[in-house]
Amino acid sequence: MPINSVSMMTPTQMVNETKKLAAPNTSYQAQQTFANTLKDAIAKVNDQQIQSDTMTNKLINGGDVDLHEVMIASQKASITLNATMEVRNKVIDAYQEIMRMSV
């Protein structure tokens, strides 16, 4: 799996990517966009966890999988879960701070 640097993107690719992130027209659309983005992110974290569990079970059962691949998958799953938990904590802190504000 090759690693491509960000600078290899052409300017038209960057413009097309920013067009995809255009602001929604209504608050309902904004809520739906946010909800879909959140669901996708959580689904990716879940996929990492499932992949790690699957590879671990293959290793335990004597399947054709290398130890270093299992460890890499395990660390990826751990890092994504920890990052998700930190984002959740920051969101909760921000919500609590907003609730403490006097109106």
N, C-alpha and C positions, 0 to 999 in steps of 0.2 A: 504494500500500500504506500504509494508515494506521498510525500508531504509537500504540498504546493504553498508557496509563500503568498501573502496577500497581494504583493505588488504585481503578481502575474495576472491579476484581473485587468481586463481592458476597461477603459472609461465607459464604454457602452454597457458593459456588464454591471458596473457600479451604479449607473443611472437606472438600469432596469431593476436592480435590487432595491434602490430607494423608492422607486415608483410602487413597488409591492407594499411598502410600508407607509403608503399615503394615509393621511388621517381620514377616519370614517366620517360620514355626514351627520349622523344622529348619535345621541347618547346610547340608544339601544344597539346600534352597530358597534360602537366603541366597547360596550359591555360584552357583546358576542365575540368581538375580536380578541379582547383580553381573556375571556373564558376559554376560547379555542387555543390561544397561545399557552395558557396555563395548563390545559389538558394535554397538549402535545409535549410540553416539557416534563410533566409528571409521567407520561407514557414512556418517554425516552429513558427516564431514570428507572422505571419498572423494567424496561427491556434490558437494561444493563444488569440489573439484579437477576433477572431470569437467565440471561446468558451466563453469568458467573455461576449460578447454581447448576445449570446444565453441564457446564464444563467441569465443575467440581465432582458432580455425580459420575461423569464419564471417567474421570481420573480414578475415583474410588472403585469403580466397577472394572477397571483394567482396560478401558477403551483406548482408542488410538488418539491420545492427546498428550502434548508435552506439558511438563510441570510449569515451565516458564510462561506458557500461554495461559494456563489456569491462574497463575499468580497475577499476570497482567490484567486479565479480565476481572479478577477479584479486586484489584486496586482501582481499576476504572470504576467499578460499581461503588466502591467505598468513597471515592472522591466525589462522584456525582451525587451520591446520597448526602454526604457532608455539606457540599455546596448548596444543595436544595434546602437542607435544614438551616443553614446560615441565612439564606434569603428569606425563608419563612420567619426566622427570628427577627430579622430586620423589619419585615412587613408588620409583624405584631407589635414591635416597639414603636414604629411610626403610627400605627393605629391608636395605640395607647396614648401616645403624645398628643395626637389630634383630639382624642376624647377628653384630655385634661385641659384643653384650651377653653377659656371662657369666651362666650359669644356675646 
